[in-house]
């Protein structure tokens, strides 16, 4: 007489392990889907910049091309002064970022440590300014630019970009300065440091992740800004990358150069990607610093 095999009972540890592995698989699938959803527009532009014109205009749409070309990038730099556009964007973005940090860091330190008279009113004013979108300042800035005759001048973009980013820079850096221990500053004052030396030699090196994070946010805004650059810079050699990419034209009025536009988008986005990847660790430190106290 043969006996039927008895089922092996599962232990709670095995059940918990199977549930844990299922959660990990679902989490991995969710991460992959979110990444694909987020990167799909960038990947589409990248592939389009290497497609031949026949594949770009093909019906049905060619999603994964089998023929690749660099002609769109070659046309981008031969038909238009695109190196000049890159220089304009870089110069305006770097200068406005440096000015915002140079003005915002001392102002933030003064609000965090020196406790000036009317501190509450100053902070409220800075906070209110951050709530206004930049487009609401457009008409006023246009009148100022015309009155000062700054059209087609780098200052026409550097000054507005610095002013718009300055409130955010002050608020972010002030919160970091407040988290620093005051004992270190008191010890430095005993050693003879004045306020400027204290800020430059001790406080700023300790808040380097915050400076990098704030600077990158300011740089990205200045690099991608379109409305002010379109209005204040009308000469061809003074245009920035977003304006130049939007105004790319084909061989005729009815032709839209999708390949060249995609190539210009890739060229304009690549510096930002490299910048974020290079300062990735500093950005993470700046975003997470002060999240946990104790």
Long-range contacts (C-beta under 8 A, 24 or more apart in sequence): 42-269, 45-262, 45-265, 45-266, 46-262, 46-266, 48-258, 48-259, 48-262, 49-73, 49-259, 49-262, 49-263, 49-265, 49-266, 51-259, 53-259, 56-258, 56-259, 71-259, 72-257, 72-259, 72-260, 72-262, 72-263, 73-263, 73-267, 75-257, 75-260, 75-263, 76-260, 76-263, 76-264, 76-267, 80-244, 80-248, 81-236, 81-237, 82-244, 82-264, 82-267, 84-237, 85-239, 85-240, 85-241, 85-244, 86-241, 86-267, 86-271, 88-154, 88-233, 88-238, 88-239, 88-240, 88-241, 89-223, 89-240, 89-241, 89-242, 89-268, 90-271, 91-154, 92-154, 92-157, 92-158, 92-161, 92-222, 92-240, 93-161, 93-219, 93-222, 93-223, 94-219, 95-154, 95-158, 96-157, 96-158, 96-161, 96-162, 96-165, 96-218, 96-222, 97-165, 97-215, 97-218, 97-219, 97-222, 99-158, 99-162, 100-161, 100-162, 100-165, 100-166, 100-169, 100-214, 100-215, 100-218, 101-169, 101-211, 101-214, 101-215, 101-218, 103-162, 103-166, 103-169, 104-166, 104-169, 104-170, 104-173, 104-214, 105-169, 105-173, 105-199, 105-204, 105-211, 106-199, 107-166, 107-170, 108-169, 108-170, 108-171, 108-172, 108-173, 108-174, 108-177, 109-173, 109-174, 109-177, 109-199, 109-203, 111-170, 111-174, 112-174, 112-177, 112-178, 113-177, 113-182, 113-185, 114-195, 126-167, 126-170, 126-171, 127-167, 127-171, 129-167, 130-167, 130-168, 130-171, 134-160, 134-164, 134-225, 134-227, 134-228, 135-227, 137-164, 138-227, 138-228, 138-231, 141-228, 142-231, 142-232, 145-232, 150-232, 151-232, 151-233, 151-234, 152-232, 152-233, 152-234, 152-235, 152-238, 154-238, 156-228, 156-232, 156-233, 157-222, 157-225, 157-228, 157-229, 157-232, 157-233, 157-240, 160-228, 161-218, 161-221, 161-222, 161-225, 161-228, 164-221, 165-217, 165-218, 165-221, 165-222, 168-214, 168-217, 168-218, 169-214, 169-218, 172-210, 172-213, 172-214, 173-207, 173-210, 173-211, 173-214, 175-290, 176-207, 176-210, 176-289, 176-290, 177-203, 177-207, 179-289, 179-290, 179-293, 180-206, 180-207, 208-282, 209-282, 209-283, 209-285, 209-286, 209-289, 210-286, 210-289, 211-286, 212-279, 212-282, 212-283, 212-286, 213-282, 213-283, 213-286, 213-287, 214-286, 216-275, 216-276, 216-279, 216-283, 219-275, 220-272, 223-268, 223-271, 223-272, 224-272, 241-267, 241-268, 242-268
